[in-house]
Amino acid sequence: MYFTSAVSCCLLVLVPASLLSSFYLYVYPLFHFCTFPSPNQDTRSAYLTTLRYHAPLLKPNAQNVAPFRLLVFGDPQLEGDSSIKHVEAITFPNLKKFWRDLRNHSILQRVRLSLHDLIDFHLDDIPKAIGVWRKRLDHVGNDYYLAHIYRTLKWWANPTHSAVLGDLVGSQWIDEDEFKQRGWRFWNRVFKGGIKVEDELTTSDKPGGQKARILGEDSDAWRRRIINVAGNHDIGYAGDMSSERLARFKEVFGKANYELRFQLTNNTTSLPIDGQVRPVPEIRIVILNNLNLDTPAGSKELQDETYTFINSIIADSENVERLAHFTLLLTHVPLHKEAGICADEPFFSYFVDEYENGLKEQNQLSKHSSKGILEGIYGMSADPAAAGQGYGRNGIILNGHDHEGCDVFHFINQSASEPPEWSCTKWDIARSNDILHQSGIPGLREVTVRSMMGDFRGNAGLLSVWFNEDTWTW
């Protein structure tokens, strides 16, 4: 009687707690106010707009929904058997040796060796095999943990596009079979239902050949497509990057370098301003493999390919003074910044007597490469006499690599007494000090998205890009 009463009391507590916990797990974005930001930074309004997606008979006002909404993840780093110690233990090598010793030795040797084999089987093989299977189970659990984050946020936030900012797998050193196996898990567990961006949708081989698509057209397919960025654990750093690693990445996840262009349909795009037709609002997404921008590179040919792509991007860029244009750069390694601004400090290491003594590891790009991106792709300049007064193109940079994440503002003071150099500060500091709107200070925001791994609490980024018809700018 007492036992039955105790069980009943426990169930009265545990069942509601379990139901509430399960409800929270499957709708956790609801409680964390996960939503795409609005232009006026009104979290309540943005939250209510998102909530309307899931309310019966209620649909959000189209004017309150950003035309471009990117759900972005950093560094899932799927592990596999190569990360497991003693994986051979699951074949029970000492048990196999036991059967061999029973057949191939004298009676005394059989007894001695067989006893030794059985002891090793129980004390060595079994514990190690249990460890291997525990780690494999951990990999399965991790896959479904990451999958839950993607599935739930995609359902809740209703993005138009999704991206993963590199380090899709956990090591560039794995063999072909394991790379494909991890790729299978990526597409069939973690991002189940997703597809890579097809080659025919990416950049034409000829400069200027990229066809702009209309935002909102083929929306169901774009909601499924995952824009994948190549990371160092996918293809290696500049020193050990190879054409074979790039080829297998392309086969499984998509190209490492390409661009996408989307235009906004608007009935007012053809209305003239001061006698001139207003340009069509356009978003340009540049997917860049920046892992071999710095030197020395193990493969000069692969490095030349990257720089050729960047040069084509620059050559095909719109004039910096063009209205209604937004450039979104998706890459892996963050731009240079001084120590203390983000978790990762500037760091470079190099191979010795192998891989052409190339770059082995880096936390950030060099100053030179960072400057090249800001002044080349975005067209900013320290010279106020430059086109557009040096303010460059409107846009933002998203990357991964630094698992802790970071949000910064890169800027250059055109009025500095000494030759001006690029500086960087945290985004919140730039906003509070009003650096963003000071005259003579071109700048650009860079967001390093915190990793989606469990150690970093399963993070994700929500980027919304809005168009202002009054100023005709993004």
N, C-alpha and C positions, 0 to 999 in steps of 0.2 A: 504493500500500500504506500509506504513511504517512498519507495523507489519510483512508483508510477507518478506520484505527486511531484517528485523532484524533476522527473523528465518533462512533465507537463509545464512546470514553471520555466525550465530551461528553454523549451520550445516557444513559449510565449514571448521570451526575450530574443532568442536567436532567429526565429523565422522573420519577424518584422525587420530585425537588423540586417538580415541577409537580403531581404527584398529591397530595403532602402539602399544598401551598398551596391547591389546590382543595378538599381535604377541610376544611382550616381555614376557608376562606371560607364554606362552606356549613353548618358547625356551630360557628362562632366563639362563640356564647353558651355552649357547653359548656366552652370553655377560659377564659372570662371570668367564670364562676360567676354568670351572669345567672339570677336566680330571684326569685320574689315573696317578700318578707320574711316571717318567722315572728314570732309575738308575743314570743317569748323571744330574738329576734335571733340565733338559732342558724343561721348560714349553712350549716353542713355538713348539718344536718337538712333545711333548705329545699332545698338543692341535690339531695340524695338523693331527696326527694319529686318534684322536677321530673324527675330522671333516670328515675324509675319510669314516667313517661308513655311513654318511648321504649324501655323494656326489654321484650323478649318475655315474655309470661305473667306480668308483674308490673304491678300497679296500685297507685297510692298509696292509703294509708289515708285515708278521707274526713275523719277528724278532723285530719289534717295538711294539708288543703287549704283555703285561705281561700274562703268562699262568694262573695266579690266580689273579682275580680282585674282591675285596670284597666291596660292597656297604653297609655301616653300618649306623644305626640310633640309637639315644639314647633317651630313656624316652618319648615315646608319651603320656603316662598317659591318656588314654581315660576315661572321666568322664561319669556319668550317673545320674539317678534320685536321688540316695542317696546323691549326692552333691548339690541338689536343695532344697532350703528352702521352706517350706509350700507347698509341692507337692500335699497335699490333697486338696488344694484350687480349683483345676480344677474340683472337683466333686461338687462345690458350696454348702458346708455344711449349710450355713445360708439360702440358698434358700430351701433346703430340710427341714430345721427346720421351715421355714415359712409355708410350706404346712402341716406339722404336727401340728403346733400351730393353724391353721385354723380349725382343726377337733377335737381337744382334750381339748378345754377350753371354758369357758363362753364367752359371747359376749364381755364384757369389757376387759377380759384378751386377747381374740383374737385380738382385736384392738390394745391393748398396745404391746403385744408380736409380732404381725405381723409387726407393724410399726418398731419396734426395729430390727426384722429380716431383713426387706427390707433395712434399713439403713446399717446394717452390710454387707448385700449382695453387695450393691453398693460401700461402703467405704472399705470393707475388702476383700471379696471374689474376686471381679472383678480385683482390682489391683494386688493381689497375684497371681491369675490365669494368668494374662497377664505376670507377672514376670516368672512364671513357663514355659509358652510356649515360651517366649523369650529365656530362658536358654536352653530349648530343641532345639530350632532353632539354638542357638549358638553351641550346641553339633554337630548338623548335619553339620553346616558350618565348624566347626573345623575338623570333619572327612574328608570332601572333601578337605580342605586345606592340611592336612597331606597326603591325597591320591595323590594330585597333585604333591607334592614334590617327593614321591616315584615313581609315574608313569613317570614323566618327566625325573628324573635322571636315571631311569632304561633304558628308551628309548635312552637318549643322551649318557650316559657313557658306556653302554653295559657291565655290570658286569657279571662275571661268577657265583657269589654267593652273597647272601644278608643276613644281620643279624640285629636283634634288641636287644640292650644290656640291657634289663630289663625294669621294670615299664611299661609294656604293657597296664595295666589298672591303674586307679587312686587310688585304695584303696584295701587293703587285707581284709577289714572288711565287704565287701558287701556280700549279700546272693548268693545262687547258681543260682537263676534265673537271677539276674542282672549280675553276672559274665559271664554267657552264652550269655546274650544279648550283653554285651560289646565285648565278643569274636566274636559274629556274625558280629558286626560292624567292628572289626579288619580285618576279612577275606573278608567281602563283600563290605566294603567301602574303608577303609584306604589302605589295601594291597590286593585289589581286584585282583583275578587271582593267588594269592599266595597260597601255601600249606605248612603245617608243615612238618618237617623232619620225615618221617615214622619210626616207632620203629624198623623195620627190617633192616634199614640202619645204626642204631647206634650200640654202643658197644655190643659185645657178652658178655654173663655172665661170660665167662672164660677169665682169663688174656691171652693176646696175641691172642685173638680170633677175633680182629677187622680186617676186610678185607680191604686192600687198594684198592681204585678205581683209575682209570686212569683219569687224568685231561683232560677234553674235551669230555669224553664219557658221554652219556646221558645228554648232555649240556642243552637241552631245559628244561628238568625236573629240573635240578639244578638251572636254572635261575628263575624258579617259586618257588622253595623251600625257605622258610624263616627260618633261624636258630635263634630261640628265646631263649634268656637268661632269667632266672627267676630273678625278682627284688623284693625289699622289699614290694612294693605296689601290687605285685602279690601273694606272699606267706608269707610275714611277715619277721621280723628279727628273730634272734635266739630264742628270748624269746617267741614269739607268733606264730612261725611257727608250722604247724600241718600237719599230714598225709593227712587230708581231703583237705587242701589247695594245697598241692603238687599234689594230685590225680586229682583235677579239672584242675590244670595248665597243667598237662601232657595230659589230655583228650582233651583240647582245643588247646594248643599251642605246646605240645611236651615235651620230657623228660627234667629234670633239670640238669642232669649229664650224659654226654656221650662224646665220641670222634669220629672224622672222620679222615680218612687218604686218601690222594690223592698222586698218583705217576705220575711223568712226563715221558711221552713216548719220548725217544730220541734214535736215532740210534747209538749214541756213548756211551750209558750207559754200554755196555759190554766190551768196549775197556780197556785193562789193563794199569795200571800205576805201574811201577817198579815191573812188574810181578804179580800184583794183580788186580782183577776185580774191577772196580769202582762201588760203591754202587749206587743203583737206587735213583734218586732225589725224595724226599718225603716231603710233607707238612702234619703235624699233627695238627688238630684243636681240642682243648680241650674246651668243654663247661662245665663250673663249677658253681655250686650253692655255692657261698662263703659266703652266709648270715648267716650260722651257724658254721663258723670256730671259732669264738670267744665265750667266755663263760661269764656268765652262759647261757646254752641253756634250753629252756622249755622242749624239748624232747631230751633226751640223745640218744634214738634210731635213730632219724633222723640225729643227729650230727655224730653218729658212721657210718651211711651210707655214709655221705659225706667224712669222713676221710678214710673209706674203699675204696671209689672210688679214692681218691687222691693217696693212697698207691698202688693201682693197676696201676694207670697211671705211677707212679715212677718206679714200678717194671717192667713194660712193655716198659720203655723208651729205646731208642737207647743209645749206649755208647756216652758219651759226646764228644769223639774224632771222631765220625762218620762224614764223610763229607756228603754234599748234604741233610742235614736234617734241617727242619724249624718247630718250635713249635709256634703255634698261640693260645694264651689263650684268650677266650671270657668269661667274667664274669661281675659282676655288681658293687660291692663295690670296690673303688680304694684302692691301697696299701697305707701303712702309709707314710706320709711325714710331715715335720715340717710346722708349721703355717707360712703363707705368701707365700708359693710356689704356691698353688692353691687357688681358691676361698673358698673352704670348709677347715676348720681347723680340727684337730683331736678332736673328740667329741664322748662321750659314755653316754647313760642314761639307767636306769634299771627300771623294774617294781617293785612295792612295794606291798607285800602281795598278789600277783597273778602271774600266769604263772611262778611259781617256782623262783620268783624274777629274771627272766631272762633278757637278753639284750633287751631293748626296742627300741633303736635307735643308729645308729652310722654313722659318716660321712666317716670314713676310717677303714680299717682293723687295728688290733693291730700290733705293731712291730713284735711280735712273729709269727703271722700268715703270715705277709708279708715276713718275713725271710724264713718261711717254703716253700712258693711258689717259691721264687727266688733260694733257695738252693735245694729244693726238686724236683719240676717239671722241673726247668731249670738247675739244677746240678752245680750252681756256688758255689765258695768257697773262703774263705779268705786265705786258705792254698795254696801257690804256688806249693806244692808237691802233691796236689790232682790230680786226673785224669784230663787230658787236661789242666794242670797248673791252674785249678780253674776257667777257663773262661766259662765253662758251654756250654749249647746248644744255638744255634742261634734261635732267635725268637723275638716276640713282644707281649705285653699285651694290649688288648682293653677292656675298661669298660665304664660304664655310671655313674649314681647316682648324681655326681656333675654336675648340669645342665649348669654351665658356661663353662665346658670343661677345659682340661689341657693337657699339653704335657711335659713329664719329662723323666729324665734318672736316674735310680737307679744304684749305683756303690759302690764298696768296695775297699779300698786301702790296698793291701796286704802288703805294706811296712811300714804301720803306726807304730810308736813307741809304742803306746798303743795297747791293743787288738783291732783289726779293727772292726768297725761296719758299717752297711749299711747306706749310705747317699743318698741324692736325690737333684737334681737341675733341673731347667728348661732345656728343650732340646736345645733351642737356646744358652743358656749359656754353656752347655756341648760341643756343636759344636764349639763355638767361642774360648773356652779355650782349645780345642783339647783334652778333657778328653776321648773322644771316642776311641782314638788310642794310648793312653799312655800305656806303658808296666806295668804290675802288677796291673791293675785296671779293673777287670771284671765288666760288667755292662749290663743293659737291658733297652730298651725304653718301656714306658707305656703311652698310649694315652687314656685320658678320653674324650669321644666324646661328644661334646656339644649337648644339647637337641634339638630335632626337633620341639618342641612346638613353637607356634607363638611368645611368649614372648622372645624367643631366636633366632628369625629370621629364623626358619625352617631349621636348620642346618643338614648336613649329612657328613659322612666321606667316603673317597675314599682311599682304601689300595690296592696297587699293590705289588705282590711278584714276583721277577725276579730270573732267574737262570743264573749264570755265568759259562759257560763251561770251561773257562780258569782256574779258581781256583776251579771249581767243588763245588761251594757253592751257597746258596741262598743269 
